[in-house]
Amino acid sequence: MAKEGGIYVCDVCGQVIEVKKSGVGTLVCCNQPMRLYEED
């Protein structure tokens, strides 16, 4: 499930999204699951 307020990144094309409302399912871009961006 995508986390509300979470920022997700596509490792293939670099697309970045911010989730405004959480929901069921997995965020997918370029046929790959997107990963949750975590600042270092």
NORQUIUR-V498467 format. One record per pair of residues at least 24 apart in sequence whose C-alpha atoms are under 10 Angstrom apart, sorted by the first residue. I is the first residue (numbers start at 1). J is the second residue. If there is no record, write none. Layout:
# NORQUIUR-V498467
I;J
I;J
This chain:
# NORQUIUR-V498467
1;25
1;26
1;27
2;26
2;27
2;34
2;35
2;36
3;36
6;36
6;37
6;38
7;34
7;35
7;36
7;37
7;38
8;33
8;34
8;35
8;36
8;37
8;38
9;33
9;34
9;35
9;36
9;37
9;38
10;34
10;35
10;36
10;37
11;35
